[in-house]
Amino acid sequence: MNSTSRVIIYILIMILTTNAIRVLPLTLIRKPIKNRFIQSFLYYVPYVTLAVMTFPAIIEATGSRLAGSLALVAGIIAAYFGLGLFPVSVICCVVVAIVQIFV
């Protein structure tokens, strides 16, 4: 089996897996979910997924881990005080720029 055939098989498996994850809940669960634990779990799944995908990138995207870590802390503090996405991202960028200039 050549590499092109393997890539096609891998892509087909990924398509099936992705669609199964999306279609199975729609077909198997037709009634509203009344369990409070499952409701709260499903409520937080998107936030956890986003955090797991972005957290390593925040630390590693800059030239130094120190700059990424300080920007992460600054972003968390700014978000805690109710700032929106754009001001938080500007603050994080400024923190990274300052740290990389002086360190």
Sequence and secondary structure as in RCSB ss.txt:
>XXXX:A:sequence
MNSTSRVIIYILIMILTTNAIRVLPLTLIRKPIKNRFIQSFLYYVPYVTLAVMTFPAIIEATGSRLAGSLALVAG
IIAAYFGLGLFPVSVICCVVVAIVQIFV
>XXXX:A:secstr
  HHHHHHHHHHHHHHHHHHHHHHHHHH  S    HHHHHHHHHHHHHHHHHHHHHHHHHSSSSHHHHHHHHHHH
HHHHHTT  HHHHHHHHHHHHHHHHHH 
